[in-house]
Amino acid sequence: MNRQQFLQRFFLQPAKHSVLLQMEKSKAAAVLLVMREHLGELQLLLTKRSSDLRHHPGQISFPGGKIEANEQSQQAALRETHEETGIAPELLQLIGQLPSYATGTGFLIQPWIAFLTEEVELQLQYSEVESAFWLPLSFVFDPQNTHSEHFAMHGQSHLVHFMPYGPHLIWGATAAILYSLKQQLHY
């Protein structure tokens, strides 16, 4: 799938309602699904969080973080992406939003999607991001690369998605957002 095919599918099909974990007092957060077209194929930027972080250390995630007071979610996603990866907001074309996702750990994540308008060299903020890599979108869409299991949390059963990719295990909110992207595009 290339950029044009993605945009046609993304804009022509409505977002499906996501199943959210109901959590009171959720902390608002925003993430950015940064895409680039590389050798005719779309890729997504993923980061490995620093092992020193308080929340979700060492996990694979999208650039993003807390929505500050008087800040809209897309502004937070762009700001956090710039802080964590060095990608300036003017190098990103924001194209849309996926349904919000509530985590079992008390965060309400608002995912945004943007295309990188030119190649950049990432400049990681190592206090927050240990490393980064590009995940082929075709890998996300291949059903053989995802498995799901039910886990009990807060007295309810919840479906958790997993995507092993090389040395990385993509799971939790990141895998759930990727699953939402697949649904949005009817894969």
Disulfide bonds with the S-S distance in Angstrom:
none
